[in-house]
């Protein structure tokens, strides 16, 4: 099993959710996050005054999938979240040793 984690722009969340749903992925954990990458934030203007935005809003979500599905899930996320501009986000994959569904006690693949 693999844990696929992605951090993307908030306005791309619905596109990614729909793309994952089309591949059969429905269960995931989603959180609002803030951060910055190489650009270290950006400058905006509010009522004529410039100010620095150092933490940019993002969406972080995680989904646990079978090893065989991980590559296609990553590809789906990357293509649905891509805008071609700085700050599109990142996707990473880490191995999962064990999963337990709390409600039923099912473990590993049957818990997915």
Secondary structure, DSSP 4 states (H G I P E B T S, - for coil): -EEEEEEE-GGGHHHHHHHHHHTT----EEEEEEE--TT--EEEEETTEEEEE-SEEEEEEEEEE-HHHHHHHHHHHHHHH--SSTT-EEEEEEE----B-TTT--BGGGG-
